[in-house]
Amino acid sequence: MKKATIQLGTLACPSCMQKIENAIKSVDGVDKESVKVMFNSSKAKFLFDEGKTSADNVENAITALGYEVKKTQVKDA
């Protein structure tokens, strides 16, 4: 498993946070229990199985909703 932290553009409201969280959870290979989007810091954190998906796939799910991804950091979990 890998641990990812994504720095997002500024989140305008809590419903934005919920939309992003749902988009991340919808990506196959993401550990749905680990997904956490933080409104105040505009960050998303989650674990994923690199054999099933990549951080790029999660970034694409977020940008498809119209939100900005500024930076992604991936480490071993």
ABEGO torsion letter per residue (X at the ends): XBBBBBBBBBBABAAAAAAAAAAAAABBGBBAAABBBBAAAGBBBBBBBAAABBAAAAAAAAAAAGBBBABBBBBBX
